Amino acid sequence: MTTCGHLDQIRDVTPDSTEGCSDCLAIGSGWVHLRECLTCGHVACCDSSPNRHATAHADGSGHPIVRSFEPGEDWRWCYPDQSLV
């Protein structure tokens, strides 16, 4: 795993949805896997999903790190560094 310079932006967050991708739910779309923003708690879909909302959230908000929101998975991804952290 890589240490990145964005770890200071990780917060103690509460997911904004436990039902699925907040953005997909709003537009009636589906998703493949879920990610949670570790700066604000936004739950969004992965890049394998049609709408790629997690990447869009990171790009639009500047929030760099997400974690997998899938049961049994425990990893984090830093968008600016394009690496696991």
C-alpha positions, -999 to +999 in steps of 0.1 A: +000+000+000+011+035-007+011+065+017-003+096+000-003+132+009-041+133+013-046+113+044-053+144+064-085+149+045-100+117+059-128+124+084-151+104+107-180+103+083-215+089+082-227+075+049-253+096+032-270+065+019-272+029+031-295+020+002-270+025-027-255+052-049-271+084-038-268+099-073-281+067-091-311+065-067-320+101-075-321+094-113-334+058-112-302+042-124-283+011-113-247+005-102-222-023-099-202-015-068-203+013-042-177+037-028-179+060+002-161+094+002-139+096+034-142+134+035-180+138+034-196+103+035-211+106+000-219+070-013-215+067-050-210+041-077-177+028-090-161+032-124-175-001-136-210+014-132-226+033-161-225+067-144-192+066-125-205+088-097-177+083-072-151+096-097-174+125-106-178+133-069-140+132-064-134+154-094-161+179-086-156+182-049-118+177-046-124+150-020-095+126-027-100+093-009-128+068-010-133+034+006-151+004-007-186+004+006-190-033-003-196-059+025-163-077+033-140-053+015-116-031+034-096-009+011-091+028+002-083+046-030-067+080-036-079+095-068-051+122-072-024+096-065-042+068-084-032+044-057-044+022-028-037+038+005 
